[in-house]
Amino acid sequence: MATEYDKQISAYMGTINKLQNENERLRTELDKTEGKGLAGNLWFYIALLVIIILAVLLYRSHTQKSTGIGKNSD
């Protein structure tokens, strides 16, 4: 009876250990995704906005130069 009880306790301890490891893995995964949530998206949108602004400025500069060259050549 005592050996059966010991086996049962060992099995419970093994199950608890597996659940603790799984819980730790899930918490780590949650921390990774939680950290990237708003901050990661914020930096992405800021970078995208800067790229769009630079593209618009480059386009305007290019069109002004091409129209300015045509007017000055008269």
DRENDO-1510 file (C-alpha; in Angstrom, 1 decimal, always signed):
<recs>
REC; n; res; u; v; w
REC; 1; MET; +0.0; +0.0; +0.0 .
REC; 2; ALA; +2.8; +2.4; +0.9 .
REC; 3; THR; +4.6; +1.8; -2.4 .
REC; 4; GLU; +1.4; +2.4; -4.3 .
REC; 5; TYR; +0.9; +5.7; -2.5 .
REC; 6; ASP; +4.5; +6.7; -3.2 .
REC; 7; LYS; +4.0; +6.0; -6.9 .
REC; 8; GLN; +0.8; +8.0; -6.9 .
REC; 9; ILE; +2.5; +10.9; -5.2 .
REC; 10; SER; +5.4; +10.7; -7.6 .
REC; 11; ALA; +3.0; +10.8; -10.6 .
REC; 12; TYR; +1.2; +13.8; -9.1 .
REC; 13; MET; +4.6; +15.6; -8.6 .
REC; 14; GLY; +5.5; +14.8; -12.2 .
REC; 15; THR; +2.2; +16.2; -13.4 .
REC; 16; ILE; +2.6; +19.4; -11.3 .
REC; 17; ASN; +6.2; +19.8; -12.6 .
REC; 18; LYS; +5.0; +19.5; -16.3 .
REC; 19; LEU; +2.2; +22.0; -15.6 .
REC; 20; GLN; +4.6; +24.5; -14.0 .
REC; 21; ASN; +7.0; +24.2; -17.0 .
REC; 22; GLU; +4.1; +24.8; -19.4 .
REC; 23; ASN; +2.9; +27.7; -17.4 .
REC; 24; GLU; +6.4; +29.3; -17.4 .
REC; 25; ARG; +6.7; +28.8; -21.2 .
REC; 26; LEU; +3.3; +30.4; -21.7 .
REC; 27; ARG; +4.1; +33.4; -19.5 .
REC; 28; THR; +7.4; +33.9; -21.4 .
REC; 29; GLU; +5.5; +33.8; -24.7 .
REC; 30; LEU; +2.9; +36.2; -23.4 .
REC; 31; ASP; +5.6; +38.6; -22.2 .
REC; 32; LYS; +7.2; +38.5; -25.7 .
REC; 33; THR; +3.9; +39.2; -27.5 .
REC; 34; GLU; +2.7; +41.8; -24.9 .
REC; 35; GLY; +5.9; +43.8; -25.2 .
REC; 36; LYS; +5.6; +44.0; -28.9 .
REC; 37; GLY; +2.0; +44.9; -28.9 .
REC; 38; LEU; +1.7; +48.7; -28.8 .
REC; 39; ALA; +5.4; +49.6; -28.9 .
REC; 40; GLY; +6.2; +47.5; -31.9 .
REC; 41; ASN; +3.2; +48.8; -33.9 .
REC; 42; LEU; +4.0; +52.4; -32.8 .
REC; 43; TRP; +7.5; +52.2; -34.2 .
REC; 44; PHE; +6.3; +50.6; -37.4 .
REC; 45; TYR; +3.7; +53.4; -38.0 .
REC; 46; ILE; +6.3; +56.1; -37.1 .
REC; 47; ALA; +8.7; +54.6; -39.6 .
REC; 48; LEU; +6.0; +54.3; -42.2 .
REC; 49; LEU; +5.0; +57.9; -41.7 .
REC; 50; VAL; +8.6; +59.1; -42.1 .
REC; 51; ILE; +9.0; +57.1; -45.3 .
REC; 52; ILE; +5.8; +58.6; -46.7 .
REC; 53; ILE; +6.8; +62.1; -45.8 .
REC; 54; LEU; +10.3; +61.6; -47.4 .
REC; 55; ALA; +8.7; +60.2; -50.5 .
REC; 56; VAL; +6.3; +63.2; -50.8 .
REC; 57; LEU; +9.2; +65.6; -50.3 .
REC; 58; LEU; +11.3; +63.9; -52.8 .
REC; 59; TYR; +8.5; +63.8; -55.4 .
REC; 60; ARG; +7.7; +67.5; -54.8 .
REC; 61; SER; +11.4; +68.4; -55.1 .
REC; 62; HIS; +11.7; +66.4; -58.3 .
REC; 63; THR; +8.6; +67.9; -59.9 .
REC; 64; GLN; +9.7; +71.5; -58.9 .
REC; 65; LYS; +13.1; +70.9; -60.5 .
REC; 66; SER; +11.7; +69.5; -63.7 .
REC; 67; THR; +9.1; +72.3; -64.1 .
REC; 68; GLY; +11.7; +74.9; -63.0 .
REC; 69; ILE; +14.2; +73.8; -65.7 .
REC; 70; GLY; +11.5; +74.1; -68.4 .
REC; 71; LYS; +10.7; +77.7; -67.4 .
REC; 72; ASN; +14.3; +78.8; -67.1 .
REC; 73; SER; +15.3; +77.5; -70.6 .
REC; 74; ASP; +13.1; +80.1; -72.5 .
</recs>
